[in-house]
Amino acid sequence: MAARTQVGIIGAGPAGLFLAHLLHRAGISSVIVEHRSRQAIEGTLRAGVLEQWTVDLMNEMGLGERMMREAHFHSGITLRFNRQSHHIDMAGLTGGKRVTVYAQHEVIKDLVAARLAHGGEIVFDVGETSLHDIEGKPEIRYRPHQTGEIETLRCDFIVGCDGQYGPSRQAIPDAVRTEYHKTYPFGWLGILADAPPAHHELIYNNHSRGFALLSTRTPTVQRYYLQCDPQDNVAQWSDDRIWAELHRRTETVDGWKLTEGPITQKGIIAMRCFVSEPMQHGRLFIAGDAAHIVPPTGAKGLNLAVADVVVLSRALDAHYRKGATDLLEAYSETALKRIWKAERFSWYMTSMLHRNKAESSFEQRVHLAELDYLISSRAAATALAENYVGLPIN
């Protein structure tokens, strides 16, 4: 016998989990179908920088207790170029708004635990997920690995929060779907190191040898990144080579030095941008990485996913409470306005801070001039700060 819910959600990442909680608060039933196990989604280590409104939302929904206890709260960032450091006072420029460093997998742990505590349903570890009749009476079909039998979830709407390679976006016909892509000719080598914090806030380094980012995870575990060739073999990056390169790219004229420690994890990620339009078709809506990807330089990925489902949850609430369809019909247009602003900001930060071999020396000097302008103009610094701490959701 087929199961029934109002909203079927594919994917238990940030978008899917936040949406389920928002719908629960509005009295709307939902079921999440996830192809990975709970252990896998909670154990995939990913960095996380939360915008002020995301933190406020988690607290408002009663999901932020552990975050408020364990996270790092930053009132600014440091831009470092020409071997000198420059503080951007985001709180002072934005009326007290901050960002919160709290890893994405920790957010997922909190959301999963609360979802299950509220009696919400997450079907983990499924295969062969497919979407059917999205223009009529939608169904999600999947095969739980535990039983091996195809099951059917009937719903009023399907929301695909299943990432770039999930089935949801592909269910939107090619004839109505346009995809925009940009791939950068560099990637990031990311490491976790057992070491004391390098600084009390994130440091973004522009250096002639390439970009570097110094972030934190805990008082004893740090997250650092180096610009590299995305085709590099991580095995070619020995611990000694990594530390030597970090020292070169982050040292300053006043003798500041990075403290080393054992490296416990390393990996290389590509840098790319992606947007799919529209984000809806029939009774199917897509959100988060299923609809867009941003390079991590602007720290927008998780926040953008949550913004999508805030917009969508409002539309679904209006539909079920008042029978209104205008917000549902406008979901894609509304979400994409904010998405393209985040894409612009991520492109801006990435272009300004990295060394691109395809660019001329003239263009590289322009990027340095932009950094110099940022630290000397309150208007320019305010524009950066407003985007970094999070633009409002329409």
C-alpha positions as CSV (number, residue, x, y, z in Angstrom):
1,M,0.0,0.0,0.0
2,A,1.3,3.5,-0.9
3,A,2.0,6.0,1.8
4,R,0.6,9.5,1.7
5,T,1.8,12.9,2.8
6,Q,1.3,16.5,1.8
7,V,4.9,17.3,0.8
8,G,7.4,14.7,-0.3
9,I,11.0,15.8,0.2
10,I,13.9,14.1,-1.6
11,G,17.2,14.7,0.3
12,A,18.1,15.1,3.9
13,G,20.6,17.9,3.5
14,P,20.2,21.4,4.9
15,A,17.4,22.3,2.4
16,G,15.3,19.2,3.0
17,L,15.7,19.2,6.8
18,F,15.0,22.9,7.2
19,L,12.0,22.6,5.0
20,A,10.6,19.7,7.0
21,H,10.9,21.7,10.2
22,L,9.3,24.8,8.6
23,L,6.4,22.8,7.3
24,H,6.0,21.0,10.7
25,R,5.7,24.4,12.4
26,A,3.0,25.3,9.9
27,G,1.1,22.1,10.5
28,I,1.9,20.6,7.1
29,S,2.9,17.0,6.9
30,S,6.0,15.8,5.0
31,V,8.3,12.8,4.6
32,I,12.0,13.0,3.7
33,V,13.5,10.3,1.5
34,E,17.3,10.1,1.6
35,H,19.6,7.8,-0.4
36,R,22.4,7.8,2.3
37,S,22.3,6.5,5.8
38,R,22.0,8.7,8.8
39,Q,25.6,7.9,9.8
40,A,26.7,9.0,6.3
41,I,25.0,12.4,6.2
42,E,26.0,13.2,9.8
43,G,29.6,12.0,9.2
44,T,30.4,13.9,6.0
45,L,32.6,16.7,7.3
46,R,31.8,20.0,5.7
47,A,32.6,23.5,6.8
48,G,29.9,26.0,7.6
49,V,29.5,29.7,8.0
50,L,26.0,30.7,9.0
51,E,24.6,34.1,8.1
52,Q,23.0,36.1,11.0
53,W,19.4,35.4,9.8
54,T,20.1,31.6,9.6
55,V,21.3,31.6,13.2
56,D,18.2,33.7,14.2
57,L,16.0,31.2,12.4
58,M,17.5,28.2,14.1
59,N,17.1,29.8,17.5
60,E,13.5,30.8,16.7
61,M,12.7,27.2,15.8
62,G,14.3,25.8,18.9
63,L,17.1,24.2,17.0
64,G,20.0,26.4,18.1
65,E,20.9,25.3,21.7
66,R,24.0,23.3,20.8
67,M,25.1,25.8,18.1
68,M,24.9,28.7,20.6
69,R,27.0,26.7,23.0
70,E,29.7,25.4,20.6
71,A,29.9,27.7,17.6
72,H,32.3,30.6,17.0
73,F,30.8,34.0,16.5
74,H,32.7,36.4,14.3
75,S,32.0,40.1,14.1
76,G,34.4,40.6,11.2
77,I,36.8,39.0,8.7
78,T,40.4,39.8,7.9
79,L,41.6,40.5,4.4
80,R,45.3,39.9,3.9
81,F,47.3,41.1,0.9
82,N,50.7,42.5,0.2
83,R,51.6,40.7,3.5
84,Q,49.5,43.1,5.5
85,S,46.2,42.4,7.4
86,H,43.1,44.5,7.3
87,H,40.1,44.0,9.5
88,I,36.5,44.4,8.1
89,D,34.2,45.2,11.0
90,M,31.0,43.6,9.7
91,A,29.1,44.1,12.9
92,G,29.9,47.8,13.0
93,L,29.0,48.2,9.3
94,T,25.7,46.3,9.5
95,G,24.1,47.3,12.7
96,G,25.5,44.5,14.8
97,K,25.1,41.5,12.5
98,R,27.7,38.7,12.7
99,V,28.4,35.4,11.1
100,T,28.7,32.1,13.0
101,V,31.2,29.4,12.2
102,Y,29.4,26.1,12.8
103,A,30.1,23.1,10.6
104,Q,27.4,22.0,8.2
105,H,27.4,18.4,9.5
106,E,26.8,19.7,13.0
107,V,23.8,21.6,11.7
108,I,22.5,18.4,10.1
109,K,23.0,16.5,13.3
110,D,20.9,19.0,15.2
111,L,18.1,19.0,12.5
112,V,17.9,15.2,12.2
113,A,17.8,14.8,16.0
114,A,15.0,17.4,16.3
115,R,13.1,16.0,13.3
116,L,13.0,12.5,14.8
117,A,12.2,13.8,18.3
118,H,9.2,15.5,16.9
119,G,8.0,12.3,15.3
120,G,8.9,13.4,11.8
121,E,9.7,10.7,9.2
122,I,13.1,10.4,7.4
123,V,13.5,7.3,5.3
124,F,17.3,6.8,5.1
125,D,19.3,4.5,2.9
126,V,17.1,4.2,-0.2
127,G,18.0,3.5,-3.8
128,E,16.3,3.9,-7.2
129,T,14.5,7.1,-6.2
130,S,12.2,8.3,-9.1
131,L,9.6,11.0,-9.6
132,H,6.3,10.4,-11.3
133,D,3.3,12.5,-12.6
134,I,4.7,15.8,-11.4
135,E,2.1,17.7,-13.4
136,G,-0.8,15.7,-11.9
137,K,-0.8,13.5,-8.8
138,P,2.9,13.3,-7.8
139,E,4.5,10.2,-6.5
140,I,8.0,9.4,-5.3
141,R,9.1,5.8,-5.7
142,Y,12.1,4.3,-4.0
143,R,13.7,1.1,-2.9
144,P,14.7,0.9,0.8
145,H,17.9,-1.1,1.1
146,Q,16.5,-2.7,4.2
147,T,13.5,-4.3,2.6
148,G,14.4,-4.3,-1.1
149,E,10.8,-3.7,-2.1
150,I,9.8,-0.6,-4.2
151,E,7.7,1.7,-2.1
152,T,5.5,4.6,-3.3
153,L,4.9,8.0,-1.5
154,R,2.0,9.9,-2.8
155,C,1.9,13.6,-2.1
156,D,0.5,17.0,-3.2
157,F,3.9,18.4,-4.0
158,I,7.4,17.1,-4.4
159,V,10.4,19.2,-3.3
160,G,13.8,18.1,-4.7
161,C,16.6,18.9,-2.2
162,D,18.8,16.1,-3.6
163,G,21.8,17.9,-4.9
164,Q,23.2,18.5,-8.4
165,Y,23.2,14.8,-9.3
166,G,19.9,13.7,-7.8
167,P,16.8,12.9,-10.0
168,S,14.7,16.0,-9.2
169,R,16.2,18.6,-11.5
170,Q,16.3,16.1,-14.3
171,A,12.6,15.7,-14.0
172,I,12.1,19.2,-15.2
173,P,11.8,18.9,-19.0
174,D,14.9,19.9,-21.0
175,A,12.6,22.1,-23.2
176,V,11.8,24.4,-20.2
177,R,15.1,24.1,-18.2
178,T,18.1,26.4,-18.8
179,E,21.4,25.7,-16.9
180,Y,24.1,28.3,-16.4
181,H,27.7,27.0,-15.6
182,K,31.1,28.5,-14.7
183,T,34.1,26.4,-13.8
184,Y,37.2,28.0,-12.4
185,P,40.7,26.8,-13.4
186,F,41.7,26.3,-9.8
187,G,40.5,24.4,-6.8
188,W,41.0,24.3,-3.0
189,L,43.1,21.9,-1.1
190,G,41.4,21.7,2.3
191,I,42.9,20.3,5.5
192,L,41.9,19.7,9.1
193,A,44.8,20.2,11.6
194,D,45.1,19.7,15.3
195,A,46.4,23.2,16.2
196,P,45.4,26.3,18.1
197,P,43.4,28.9,16.3
198,A,45.4,31.1,13.9
199,H,43.2,34.2,14.6
200,H,40.0,35.2,16.2
201,E,38.2,35.5,12.8
202,L,38.6,34.1,9.3
203,I,41.6,35.3,7.3
204,Y,41.2,35.6,3.5
205,N,44.7,35.8,1.9
206,N,45.5,37.1,-1.6
207,H,49.1,36.1,-2.5
208,S,51.1,35.9,-5.6
209,R,51.4,32.1,-5.1
210,G,47.6,31.7,-4.8
211,F,44.7,32.2,-2.3
212,A,44.7,30.8,1.2
213,L,41.9,30.8,3.8
214,L,42.4,30.3,7.6
215,S,39.3,29.2,9.4
216,T,38.5,27.4,12.6
217,R,36.5,24.4,13.6
218,T,37.1,24.1,17.4
219,P,39.6,25.6,19.9
220,T,41.9,22.7,19.0
221,V,41.0,21.8,15.4
222,Q,41.5,24.3,12.5
223,R,40.3,24.3,8.9
224,Y,42.7,25.7,6.3
225,Y,42.5,26.0,2.5
226,L,45.1,26.5,-0.3
227,Q,44.4,27.4,-3.9
228,C,45.7,24.6,-6.1
229,D,45.2,22.9,-9.5
230,P,41.9,21.0,-9.3
231,Q,43.6,18.1,-11.1
232,D,46.3,17.8,-8.5
233,N,46.7,14.4,-6.8
234,V,46.3,15.0,-3.1
235,A,49.0,12.4,-2.5
236,Q,51.4,14.9,-4.0
237,W,50.7,17.3,-1.1
238,S,52.8,16.0,1.8
239,D,52.2,17.6,5.2
240,D,55.5,19.4,5.0
241,R,54.6,20.8,1.6
242,I,51.2,22.0,2.8
243,W,52.7,23.8,5.9
244,A,55.4,25.3,3.8
245,E,52.9,26.7,1.4
246,L,50.6,28.0,4.1
247,H,53.5,29.8,5.7
248,R,54.5,31.4,2.4
249,R,51.0,32.6,1.6
250,T,50.0,33.8,5.1
251,E,53.1,35.4,6.7
252,T,53.0,39.1,7.2
253,V,55.5,42.0,7.3
254,D,55.2,42.2,11.1
255,G,56.5,38.6,11.6
256,W,53.1,36.8,12.2
257,K,53.5,33.1,12.0
258,L,51.1,30.2,11.7
259,T,51.3,27.5,14.3
260,E,51.5,24.0,12.9
261,G,50.0,20.7,14.1
262,P,49.2,17.2,12.9
263,I,47.1,17.2,9.7
264,T,44.2,14.7,10.1
265,Q,42.3,15.2,6.9
266,K,43.1,16.6,3.4
267,G,41.2,16.7,0.1
268,I,40.8,18.8,-3.1
269,I,37.5,20.4,-4.2
270,A,36.7,22.0,-7.5
271,M,35.5,25.6,-7.8
272,R,32.4,26.1,-9.9
273,C,29.1,28.0,-10.2
274,F,25.8,26.6,-11.4
275,V,22.2,27.8,-11.6
276,S,19.2,26.0,-13.1
277,E,16.1,27.9,-14.1
278,P,13.2,27.6,-13.5
279,M,13.2,26.0,-10.0
280,Q,9.7,24.5,-10.5
281,H,7.6,22.6,-12.9
282,G,4.1,21.4,-12.3
283,R,4.0,20.2,-8.7
284,L,7.7,19.8,-8.4
285,F,10.0,22.4,-6.8
286,I,13.8,22.2,-6.4
287,A,15.9,23.9,-3.8
288,G,19.5,24.1,-2.5
289,D,22.3,22.3,-4.5
290,A,19.7,20.8,-6.8
291,A,19.1,24.2,-8.2
292,H,22.4,26.1,-7.7
293,I,26.1,25.8,-6.7
294,V,28.3,28.6,-5.5
295,P,32.1,28.5,-4.9
296,P,32.8,28.5,-1.1
297,T,34.7,31.8,-1.1
298,G,31.6,33.8,-0.2
299,A,30.3,31.2,2.4
300,K,26.8,31.2,0.8
301,G,26.0,27.5,0.0
302,L,24.1,26.4,3.1
303,N,22.5,29.8,3.7
304,L,21.2,30.0,0.1
305,A,19.7,26.5,0.5
306,V,17.9,27.6,3.6
307,A,16.7,30.8,2.0
308,D,15.1,28.8,-0.8
309,V,13.0,26.7,1.5
310,V,12.0,29.7,3.6
311,V,10.5,31.2,0.5
312,L,8.9,27.9,-0.5
313,S,7.5,27.1,3.0
314,R,5.8,30.5,3.1
315,A,4.2,29.7,-0.3
316,L,3.1,26.2,0.8
317,D,1.7,27.6,4.0
318,A,-0.4,30.2,2.1
319,H,-1.6,27.4,-0.2
320,Y,-2.8,25.1,2.6
321,R,-4.2,27.9,4.8
322,K,-5.8,30.1,2.3
323,G,-5.9,28.2,-1.0
324,A,-3.6,30.9,-2.5
325,T,-1.4,29.9,-5.4
326,D,0.4,33.2,-6.2
327,L,3.4,32.6,-3.9
328,L,3.8,29.1,-5.2
329,E,3.7,30.3,-8.8
330,A,6.3,33.0,-8.0
331,Y,8.6,30.7,-6.0
332,S,11.2,30.4,-8.8
333,E,11.3,34.1,-9.6
334,T,11.5,35.1,-6.0
335,A,14.2,32.7,-5.0
336,L,16.3,33.4,-8.1
337,K,16.6,37.1,-7.3
338,R,18.5,36.2,-4.1
339,I,20.4,33.3,-5.7
340,W,21.9,35.5,-8.5
341,K,22.9,38.1,-5.9
342,A,24.7,35.4,-4.0
343,E,26.3,34.1,-7.2
344,R,27.5,37.6,-8.0
345,F,29.0,38.0,-4.5
346,S,30.7,34.6,-4.6
347,W,32.1,35.4,-8.1
348,Y,33.3,38.7,-6.8
349,M,35.1,37.3,-3.8
350,T,36.6,34.4,-5.8
351,S,37.9,36.6,-8.6
352,M,39.3,39.2,-6.3
353,L,41.2,36.9,-4.0
354,H,42.5,34.1,-6.3
355,R,45.3,34.1,-8.8
356,N,43.9,33.0,-12.2
357,K,46.6,32.1,-14.8
358,A,44.2,33.0,-17.6
359,E,44.2,36.6,-16.4
360,S,46.7,39.2,-17.4
361,S,49.0,41.0,-15.0
362,F,46.8,44.0,-15.6
363,E,43.7,42.2,-14.3
364,Q,45.7,40.9,-11.3
365,R,46.7,44.5,-10.4
366,V,43.0,45.5,-10.7
367,H,42.1,42.9,-8.1
368,L,44.7,44.3,-5.7
369,A,43.3,47.8,-6.3
370,E,39.9,46.5,-5.4
371,L,41.2,45.1,-2.1
372,D,42.9,48.4,-1.4
373,Y,39.7,50.3,-2.2
374,L,37.8,48.0,0.2
375,I,39.9,48.8,3.1
376,S,39.9,52.6,2.4
377,S,36.2,53.1,1.6
378,R,33.4,52.6,4.2
379,A,30.9,52.3,1.4
380,A,32.8,49.5,-0.3
381,A,33.4,47.7,3.0
382,T,29.7,48.1,3.9
383,A,28.7,46.5,0.6
384,L,31.0,43.5,1.3
385,A,29.8,43.2,4.9
386,E,26.1,43.4,4.0
387,N,26.5,40.6,1.5
388,Y,28.7,38.5,3.8
389,V,26.3,38.6,6.8
390,G,23.3,37.9,4.6
391,L,20.9,39.8,2.4
392,P,17.3,39.9,3.4
393,I,14.8,37.3,2.1
394,N,12.0,38.8,0.1
